[in-house]
Amino acid sequence: MGKLEGFEFWKKTLNGAKLVVAPMVDQSELAWRMLSRRYSAELCYTPMFHAAVFVRDANYRKESLQTCSEDRPLIVQFCANDPDTFLKAAEMAQDHCDAIDLNLGCPQSIAKRGHYGAFLQDEWELLEKMVSLCHQKLKVPITCKIRVFESKERTVKYAKMLERAGCQLLTVHGRNREQKGRYTGLANWDYIKAVRENVSIPVYANGNIQYLSDVHKCMEETGVHGVMSAEGNLHNPALFAGQDPFVWDMAEEYLDLAEKYPCPLSYARGHMFKILHHSLNVHAEIRDMIAVGRSLDCFKLAVLKLKEKCLPEVEKFKENPESFTSDLPLPYWICQPYVRPNPELEEERKKMKESVKRHLDETVAPEFAGLSKNKMKKLLRNPNKKFKGRREEQYEKCFSCTNCRGKKCAFLMCKICCKKKTLEETLDCKGHGIMLRTKSLSKKALDQKLQQLQNQKLNSDIVVDACDIGTDRECDRVSAESKENQELVLNSTQESVQTETNCGVRDTGDINVESDHSNWRQINGVWHTGIVVYGREFFFGGTGGIESCNPGGTMLGQPDEIVNLGETQIPYELFHDHLFELAQSQFRPSCYHLLDHNCNTFSSEIAKFLTGNDIPSHITGLPAEVLSTPFGQMIRPFVDAMSVQPSGGHALFDTNTPNPAPSVPPTNTFLTDMPNQSNSSQDANRVSPSNSQDSKSEEFDDFQPESEDEKEVDEPIIYKDPLPELSSWKNEGSEKLSDKDLTLIKDIYDYCKDGQRTWSLSKDHIQTIHKVIGDGRMGDHLRVNIGVLLQDLVLIEDFVTLLDHEPTKLVMNLMQHFEEVTEGVQISVLKFFTNCCSSHFGHTFLTRENGSQTSMMKLLTNICVNCLLKDDVQINQKISALVFNLSRFKMPEDNQVEIGSAILECLQRKLEEQTAYNLMKCLLRLMEDNEMCDLAGVVGMNCSTHQKLSARVRNLCDLAMEKTAL
């Protein structure tokens, strides 16, 4: 037997239902439907479900679609804007209901942002496809609920289009989508009548139904087959029975059903406020009891107290009804509808208020003109007081954004914008120390000069001073290898002029290192070297950075050893520019380390640049030789604190050049202070905030204080999981990755461990990361490991810049395919996103908005919403950290409301203390917008459950409740 359609469906399946309870978000749950059916409701709708969430989230389906055998006939309503998604959701629900309804009537702003409800009524082609597809594929009929257009003719055409597409029953709300809130007004039944007369399917009317008499009147005037009630039913569930019961009777009956058919506490609280609405205006203390109630028993106690307070008044009313005066049609203890103010009266009130304000402004004394009330009072107390105008901003704004710019920036920009511009156009900015154009031109000039001067030879020798500052003058023996190295001289051509450079050996003590009992080995000391070229000696130290002096002019005296490296054809101007670049990057004074990054490192770099030859290996290899011994490991802490700075030279460049800001911003201390908040041992490895003066000294000297958008009230959350062992890649990835990929991964490890950041990763490294994390065949272990690397890398500003310009769009692909990976990989990616959002630079990159559905801001919002709606402890914990960091900086308003709505939904569940704290903190930031305050007041935040988690969460709940009460 095929499915029934049209009037046959209405008569046989719906039993000719005329009295209908409307679909209401968070209001028409199972307990409320069962209460309404007790009082003559013949058909009920479920609350509106989000089709996309219904399809992908099994917990959402289980919690939302609750029904029983007595809950029939029943229609399930969805909102959707994609035919395939709508069909999948309907197929999952069709066995639990008698029909599927498409919501085309929701006028709220959240529906506008989500592009569903009444904001689809202009896309007729899409709607026709959605309705037609479900009509063909489903086992149950498809119905629609719509709002009217401004034009009656267009409304009729709209209804007929839906009928042609396969709609079997149509519910018409007699208001347009602009009639909502304070501008709701009355529904126009003439439009409903016109639709009824022009379609051949059953029609339900919706709007202006407050009493049973309104039901009969509507059916007579419009000729519809049934009437649907929403707000009227919420204030009086016995509306269809024509009864006017006491409010406490209805409240107690509902609470009993809520115990039998459990629902979120926020739903029950909302029903209490609706049923008892007029009574709570008289007895405000009962309102407070309900607002802070943490269980159904609390609500029952509040209802009982209200009953006790009202019964004496009821007895007085029975004795003398005329003594009772009220603006309400019935006494306040009787269930009755809430009548919204007339929009015209609201407009008149608004105009009157503006008129009074204008009159006061015109009649105010000249000395009070333009002043606020508080300033007027102050002026009355002190007539001589002068008020300053609006304080002007103390900094100049960036040319392309609202951030403050650097005083010396060549493009009048902040560092972020300047860096983007110089990368895109290959430019220089000395103010920010970005010299991309100079580097490019230097390379070109070098190639040209080498071509032009290939037959010319400059008369300059490159000589390496080898001055031992830690030798033993009384060494018993020196190894043969060391002697050979000391006698090494590279012969120069006959045309060169060799500059004799002597090296003086200074004895600062002996260092004898024993490698084993049978073999004694003498370490001759720590070498100091300098490059002599163009008649000067150049060296690197821990105080002045790159310095120069006359050959042998340091306090170490003449060199002990001379090694001739050959000749150079590099012009002095090009050499000087190269030294300047080095002085601003890896050879700053703060980069000096006695063993790892010293004068010998500098000499090796310059020797290769000038001649292509390196200094002797026994000099460059000495640190590794020392540290390979037990004695070397023992003295390592002392060596770390030492530096060698021979006096006698002077710094070539200004050592006050600003250093880069710290790569890792301060983090949230409460993450490490709260025990047992996570089941993962890695989650405890997070960076703690640093308030030391060292970090402050690394700020840019040439920048004004940060702008208002960059001010951080709360410190960010940052994950610092320990890097996985490099050997794991060789063991597990040898068969899946090429040798080149393994080499690139080793480079990434080296880069993560290089605190000086003296080099950068390339696009090849990004492609390898993309290859591992984007291929499911790699296995979760390797993919999670690469996620840990990304967590560390994204804290480095240069890496974020690389992500912004690399061609594979790694971050975009991670967002688009987030739902397709396993939970372990999802958690790793969420940590990566959280760290990225911890800084303003990373936040700006990750929340870029281009207006399309595939922008990173839109994709990131979808991830946040989906994860917040999942009933998964680990996912909820990680996503709470992400939205915590996201809310620290400004976000687009639409995305704020979407994330805020999902947070409110998540707060309805029982959460861990840390998760609840993060979400409440984020929600409070979002509630600075009035729209979020209104939404939080309607939906509720389940504060009664979370307040007992800890004192800090209780404080946040109190603040949130204060905001919603305003």
Residue pairs with C-beta under 8 A, 6 or more apart in sequence:
3 9
3 138
3 139
3 140
3 141
4 12
4 13
4 141
5 141
5 168
6 168
6 169
6 200
6 201
6 202
7 201
7 202
9 99
9 141
9 168
9 169
10 16
10 17
10 169
10 202
10 225
13 73
13 98
13 99
13 141
14 42
14 43
14 73
14 98
14 99
14 169
15 42
15 73
16 225
17 42
17 43
17 73
17 226
18 42
18 219
18 225
18 226
18 227
19 40
19 41
19 42
19 43
19 215
19 226
19 227
19 229
19 240
20 41
20 42
20 43
20 44
20 45
20 171
20 204
20 226
20 227
20 228
20 229
21 28
21 32
21 33
21 36
21 41
21 43
21 44
21 45
21 228
21 229
21 233
22 28
22 45
22 206
22 228
22 229
22 230
22 233
23 45
23 46
23 47
23 48
23 75
23 77
23 101
23 103
23 145
24 47
24 230
24 234
25 47
25 48
26 47
26 264
26 266
26 267
26 270
26 939
27 47
27 234
27 267
27 270
27 271
28 44
28 45
28 46
28 47
29 47
29 66
29 261
29 263
29 267
30 66
30 67
30 68
30 71
30 261
30 263
31 254
31 257
31 258
31 260
31 261
31 263
31 267
31 268
32 237
32 254
32 257
32 267
32 271
33 41
33 44
33 46
33 71
33 74
34 68
34 70
34 71
34 257
34 261
35 237
35 250
35 253
35 254
35 257
36 44
36 233
36 237
36 240
37 44
37 70
37 71
38 237
38 253
39 237
39 238
39 239
39 240
39 241
39 243
40 238
40 240
40 241
41 233
41 240
42 73
42 226
42 240
43 73
43 74
43 75
43 226
44 71
44 73
44 74
44 75
45 74
45 75
45 76
45 77
45 101
46 64
46 65
46 67
46 74
46 75
46 76
46 77
46 97
47 64
47 77
48 77
48 78
48 79
48 103
48 106
49 64
49 65
49 76
49 77
49 78
49 79
49 89
49 93
50 78
50 79
50 80
51 78
51 79
51 80
51 82
51 85
51 86
51 88
51 89
51 90
52 80
52 82
52 85
52 89
53 60
53 866
53 869
54 60
54 61
54 64
54 78
54 89
54 92
54 93
55 85
55 88
55 89
55 92
56 819
56 866
57 866
57 869
57 870
59 870
59 871
59 872
60 869
61 92
63 871
65 76
65 93
65 96
66 261
66 263
67 74
67 96
67 97
68 261
72 98
73 98
74 96
74 97
74 98
75 97
75 98
75 99
75 100
75 101
75 143
76 90
76 93
76 96
76 97
76 99
76 100
76 101
77 100
77 101
77 102
77 103
77 145
78 86
78 89
78 90
78 93
78 100
78 101
78 102
78 103
79 102
79 103
79 106
79 111
79 114
79 116
79 117
80 86
80 89
80 102
80 116
80 130
81 114
81 115
81 116
81 120
81 126
83 126
83 129
83 130
83 133
84 133
86 102
86 130
86 133
86 134
87 133
87 134
87 137
87 138
90 100
90 134
90 138
90 142
91 137
91 138
93 100
94 100
94 138
94 139
94 140
95 139
97 140
98 140
99 140
99 141
99 142
99 143
99 168
99 169
100 134
100 138
100 140
100 141
100 142
100 143
101 142
101 143
101 144
101 145
101 171
102 127
102 130
102 131
102 134
102 142
102 143
102 144
102 145
103 116
103 117
103 145
104 117
104 118
104 120
104 121
104 127
104 144
104 145
104 146
104 147
105 117
105 118
105 145
105 146
105 147
105 171
105 173
105 177
105 206
106 116
106 117
106 118
107 117
107 118
107 147
107 175
107 177
107 178
107 179
107 180
108 117
108 180
109 897
109 931
110 897
110 898
110 901
110 935
111 117
111 118
111 119
112 119
113 894
113 897
113 898
114 898
118 146
118 147
118 177
119 177
120 126
120 127
121 127
121 146
121 147
121 149
121 158
121 177
124 158
124 161
127 161
127 162
127 165
128 161
128 162
128 164
128 165
129 165
131 142
131 144
131 162
131 165
131 166
131 167
132 165
132 166
134 142
134 166
135 141
135 142
135 165
135 166
135 167
135 168
136 166
141 168
141 169
142 166
142 167
142 168
143 167
143 168
143 169
143 170
143 171
144 162
144 167
144 169
144 170
144 171
145 170
145 171
145 173
145 206
146 158
146 159
146 162
146 170
146 171
146 172
146 173
147 172
147 173
147 175
147 176
147 177
148 155
148 172
148 173
148 174
148 175
148 176
148 188
148 191
148 192
149 155
149 158
149 176
150 176
152 190
152 191
152 194
155 172
155 191
155 194
155 195
156 194
156 195
156 198
159 170
159 172
159 195
159 198
159 199
160 198
160 199
162 170
163 170
163 199
163 200
163 201
167 201
168 201
168 202
169 201
169 202
169 203
169 204
170 195
170 199
170 201
170 202
170 203
170 204
171 203
171 204
171 205
171 206
171 228
172 191
172 192
172 195
172 196
172 203
172 204
172 205
172 206
172 224
173 187
173 206
173 207
174 187
174 188
174 189
174 191
174 192
174 205
174 206
174 207
174 208
175 184
175 185
175 187
175 188
175 207
179 185
182 340
182 341
182 343
182 346
183 343
183 346
184 340
184 343
185 342
185 343
186 207
186 208
187 206
187 207
187 208
189 205
189 207
189 208
189 218
189 221
189 222
192 203
192 205
192 207
192 222
192 224
193 221
193 222
193 223
193 224
195 203
196 203
196 222
196 223
196 224
197 223
202 225
202 226
203 224
203 225
204 224
204 225
204 226
204 227
204 228
205 218
205 219
205 222
205 224
205 226
205 227
205 228
206 227
206 228
206 229
206 230
208 214
208 218
209 215
209 218
209 227
209 228
209 229
209 232
209 239
210 232
210 239
210 337
210 339
211 232
211 239
211 337
212 239
212 240
212 241
212 242
214 227
214 232
215 227
215 229
215 240
218 224
218 227
219 226
219 227
229 239
229 240
231 337
231 338
232 239
232 337
233 239
233 240
234 271
234 274
234 275
235 274
235 275
235 277
235 335
235 336
235 337
235 338
236 244
236 245
236 250
236 335
236 336
236 337
237 250
237 254
237 275
237 335
238 244
238 245
238 250
238 335
244 330
244 334
244 335
244 336
245 334
245 335
246 307
246 314
246 333
246 334
246 335
247 275
247 276
247 278
247 279
247 306
247 333
247 334
247 335
248 276
248 303
248 304
248 306
248 307
248 310
248 333
250 275
250 335
251 271
251 272
251 275
251 276
251 299
251 303
252 300
252 303
254 268
254 271
254 275
255 268
255 296
255 299
255 300
255 303
258 267
258 268
258 296
259 296
264 908
264 942
265 294
265 295
265 296
265 908
265 940
265 942
265 944
265 945
266 908
266 939
266 940
266 941
266 942
268 296
268 299
269 290
269 291
269 293
269 299
269 940
270 938
270 940
272 290
272 299
272 302
272 303
273 280
273 287
273 290
274 338
275 335
276 286
276 290
276 303
276 306
277 338
278 328
278 332
278 336
278 338
279 286
279 306
279 310
279 332
279 333
280 286
280 287
280 290
281 332
282 332
283 306
283 309
283 310
286 302
286 305
286 306
286 309
289 298
289 301
289 302
289 305
290 298
290 299
290 302
291 961
292 298
292 943
292 944
292 961
293 299
293 302
293 944
294 944
294 945
294 947
294 948
295 944
298 944
310 333
313 331
313 333
314 331
314 333
316 323
316 324
317 323
317 324
317 331
324 331
326 332
328 336
329 336
330 336
361 369
367 379
368 376
368 379
371 379
371 387
375 387
378 385
379 385
379 387
394 704
394 705
395 404
395 405
395 704
395 705
395 707
396 404
396 405
396 412
396 704
397 403
397 404
397 405
397 707
398 404
398 405
398 412
398 413
398 414
398 417
399 405
399 411
399 412
399 413
399 417
400 413
400 417
401 414
401 416
401 417
402 707
402 709
403 414
403 416
403 417
403 706
403 707
403 709
403 710
404 414
404 703
404 704
404 705
404 706
404 707
405 412
405 413
405 414
405 703
405 704
406 413
406 414
406 415
406 418
406 431
406 432
406 700
406 702
406 703
407 431
407 702
407 703
407 704
408 430
408 431
408 432
408 702
409 415
409 418
409 429
409 431
409 432
410 418
410 427
410 428
410 429
410 430
410 431
411 417
411 418
411 421
411 427
411 429
413 421
415 432
415 700
415 703
416 840
416 841
416 844
418 429
418 431
418 432
418 434
419 432
419 434
419 801
420 801
420 804
421 427
422 428
422 429
422 434
422 436
422 437
423 436
423 801
423 805
426 436
426 437
426 440
427 434
427 436
427 437
428 434
428 435
428 436
428 437
428 438
431 702
433 584
433 657
433 658
435 581
435 584
438 577
438 581
439 581
442 574
442 577
442 578
442 581
445 574
446 570
446 574
449 569
449 570
449 571
449 574
450 569
453 569
454 569
456 569
457 493
457 495
457 496
457 567
457 569
458 567
458 568
458 569
459 495
459 496
459 497
460 496
460 497
460 499
460 533
460 534
460 535
460 567
460 568
461 492
461 496
461 497
461 498
461 499
461 532
461 533
461 564
461 566
461 567
462 531
462 532
462 533
462 564
462 565
462 566
462 567
462 568
462 607
462 610
462 611
463 499
463 501
463 531
463 532
463 533
463 551
463 562
463 563
463 564
463 565
464 529
464 530
464 531
464 532
464 561
464 562
464 563
464 565
464 603
464 607
464 615
464 616
465 501
465 503
465 528
465 529
465 530
465 532
465 537
465 539
465 551
465 552
465 559
465 561
465 562
466 486
466 503
466 527
466 528
466 529
466 559
466 560
466 561
466 562
466 563
466 616
466 619
467 503
467 504
467 505
467 506
467 527
467 528
467 529
467 530
467 554
467 556
467 557
467 559
467 560
468 505
468 506
468 524
468 525
468 526
468 527
468 528
468 560
469 506
469 508
469 525
469 526
469 527
469 528
469 556
469 644
470 508
470 509
470 511
470 524
470 525
470 526
471 505
471 506
471 507
471 508
471 510
471 524
471 525
472 507
472 509
472 510
472 511
472 512
472 522
472 524
472 525
473 505
473 507
474 510
475 510
475 522
475 524
476 522
477 522
478 522
478 524
479 521
479 522
481 618
482 524
482 618
485 616
485 617
485 618
486 561
488 563
488 616
489 562
489 563
489 564
490 563
490 564
490 565
490 566
490 613
491 564
492 498
492 564
492 566
492 567
493 567
496 567
498 564
499 532
499 535
499 551
500 562
501 532
501 537
501 551
501 552
501 558
501 559
501 562
502 552
502 558
502 559
502 560
502 562
503 552
503 558
503 559
503 560
503 561
503 562
504 552
504 556
504 557
504 558
504 559
504 560
505 560
506 556
506 557
508 525
511 523
511 524
511 525
511 626
512 520
512 522
512 523
513 521
513 522
513 523
513 626
513 629
513 631
513 632
514 520
514 521
514 629
514 631
515 521
515 629
523 622
523 625
523 626
526 594
526 595
526 622
526 644
527 600
527 619
527 622
528 539
528 556
528 599
528 600
528 644
528 646
529 539
529 599
529 600
529 603
529 615
529 619
530 537
530 538
530 539
530 554
530 599
530 603
531 537
531 538
531 539
531 602
531 603
531 606
531 607
531 610
532 538
532 551
533 568
533 575
533 610
534 572
534 575
535 551
536 548
536 549
536 550
536 551
537 548
537 549
537 550
537 551
537 552
537 553
537 554
537 649
538 546
538 547
538 548
538 579
538 602
538 606
538 652
539 546
539 547
539 548
539 554
539 599
539 602
539 603
539 646
539 649
540 546
540 547
540 587
540 592
540 598
540 599
540 601
540 602
540 603
541 547
541 589
541 592
541 599
541 643
541 644
541 645
541 646
541 649
542 589
542 592
542 643
542 644
542 645
543 589
543 643
543 645
544 589
544 645
544 649
544 650
544 651
544 655
545 583
545 587
545 588
545 589
545 651
545 652
545 653
545 655
546 579
546 582
546 583
546 587
546 602
546 651
546 652
546 653
547 649
547 650
547 651
547 652
548 649
548 650
548 652
549 648
549 649
549 650
552 558
552 559
553 648
553 649
554 646
554 647
554 648
554 649
555 646
555 647
555 648
556 646
563 615
563 616
565 607
565 610
565 611
565 613
565 615
566 611
566 613
567 611
568 575
568 610
568 611
570 609
570 610
575 609
575 610
578 609
579 652
579 653
580 652
580 653
582 602
582 605
583 652
583 653
583 657
584 653
584 657
585 758
586 597
586 756
586 758
586 759
587 602
587 605
588 655
588 657
588 659
589 655
590 659
591 597
591 756
591 758
592 598
592 643
593 640
594 639
594 640
594 642
594 643
594 644
595 623
595 626
595 627
595 639
596 623
597 756
597 758
598 644
599 644
600 615
600 619
600 620
600 622
601 620
603 615
604 614
604 615
604 620
607 613
607 614
607 615
608 614
614 620
626 632
627 633
627 636
656 701
658 699
658 700
658 701
658 702
659 698
660 698
660 757
660 797
661 698
661 699
661 700
661 797
662 695
662 698
663 757
663 795
663 796
663 797
664 687
664 718
664 795
665 716
665 718
665 795
665 838
665 839
666 687
666 689
666 690
666 691
666 695
666 715
666 716
667 686
667 687
667 688
667 689
667 715
667 716
667 717
667 718
667 838
668 686
668 689
668 714
668 715
668 716
668 717
668 718
669 688
669 689
669 715
670 914
670 917
671 677
671 683
671 686
671 717
671 914
672 684
672 686
672 688
674 913
674 914
677 683
677 877
677 912
677 913
677 914
678 684
678 877
678 914
679 873
679 874
680 827
680 874
682 719
682 721
682 722
683 719
683 721
683 877
685 719
685 720
685 721
685 722
686 717
686 718
686 719
686 720
687 718
687 720
689 715
709 840
709 889
709 890
710 840
710 889
712 888
713 888
714 884
714 888
714 921
716 837
716 838
716 839
716 884
716 885
716 888
717 834
717 838
717 881
717 884
717 885
717 918
718 795
718 834
718 835
718 838
719 791
719 831
719 834
719 835
719 881
720 791
720 792
721 788
721 791
721 831
722 788
723 749
723 752
723 753
723 788
723 789
723 792
724 785
724 788
726 745
726 746
726 749
728 781
728 785
729 737
729 742
729 745
729 746
729 782
729 785
730 742
732 779
732 781
732 782
733 741
733 742
733 745
733 772
733 778
733 782
734 742
736 777
736 778
736 779
736 782
737 745
737 768
737 771
737 772
741 768
741 771
741 772
744 764
744 765
744 768
745 768
747 761
747 765
748 761
748 765
748 768
748 769
748 789
748 793
749 789
751 757
751 759
751 760
751 761
751 793
752 789
752 792
752 793
757 796
757 798
760 798
760 802
761 793
761 799
761 802
762 802
763 802
763 806
763 807
763 808
766 802
766 803
766 806
766 808
766 810
767 806
767 808
769 786
769 789
769 790
769 810
770 808
770 810
770 813
772 778
772 782
772 783
772 786
773 783
773 786
773 787
773 790
773 810
773 814
773 825
774 813
774 817
776 821
780 822
780 824
780 825
783 821
783 824
783 825
783 828
784 824
784 825
784 828
787 825
787 828
787 829
787 831
787 832
788 828
790 828
790 832
791 828
791 831
791 832
791 835
793 799
794 800
794 803
794 832
794 835
794 836
794 842
795 835
795 838
795 839
797 839
797 841
797 842
800 836
800 841
800 842
800 845
803 810
803 811
803 845
804 845
811 845
811 846
811 856
812 854
812 856
812 859
814 829
814 832
815 856
815 859
815 860
815 862
815 863
816 854
816 859
818 826
818 829
818 863
819 866
821 829
823 872
823 874
823 875
826 867
826 875
827 874
827 875
827 878
830 863
830 867
830 875
830 878
830 879
830 881
830 882
831 878
831 881
833 846
833 860
833 863
833 882
834 878
834 881
834 882
834 885
835 842
836 842
836 843
836 845
836 846
837 843
837 846
837 847
837 882
837 885
837 886
837 888
837 889
838 885
840 889
843 885
843 886
843 888
843 889
844 889
845 856
846 856
846 860
847 856
847 857
847 860
847 886
847 889
847 891
847 892
847 895
848 855
848 856
848 857
849 855
849 856
849 857
849 858
849 892
852 858
857 891
857 892
857 895
858 895
860 886
861 895
861 898
861 899
863 879
864 879
864 882
864 883
864 886
864 898
864 899
864 902
865 898
865 899
865 901
865 902
867 875
867 876
867 878
867 879
868 876
868 879
868 883
868 899
868 902
868 903
868 905
868 906
869 902
869 905
869 906
870 876
871 909
873 912
873 915
876 906
876 911
876 912
876 915
877 912
877 914
877 915
880 914
880 915
880 918
880 919
880 922
881 918
883 899
883 903
883 918
883 919
883 922
884 918
884 919
884 921
884 922
886 899
886 922
887 921
887 922
887 925
887 926
888 925
891 899
893 929
893 931
896 926
896 929
896 932
897 926
897 929
897 931
897 932
897 935
899 922
899 926
900 923
900 926
900 927
900 932
900 935
900 936
901 935
901 939
903 919
903 922
903 923
903 926
904 923
904 935
904 936
904 939
904 940
904 941
905 939
906 919
907 916
907 919
907 920
907 923
907 941
907 942
907 946
908 940
908 942
909 942
910 945
911 919
911 946
911 949
913 949
913 950
913 953
916 946
916 949
916 953
917 949
917 950
917 952
917 953
917 956
920 941
920 946
920 953
920 956
920 957
920 960
921 956
923 932
923 936
923 941
923 960
924 956
924 959
924 960
924 963
926 932
927 933
927 936
927 960
927 963
927 964
933 963
933 964
933 966
936 960
936 963
936 964
937 964
937 965
941 957
941 960
941 961
941 964
943 957
943 960
943 961
946 953
946 954
946 957
947 953
947 954
947 957
947 958
948 954
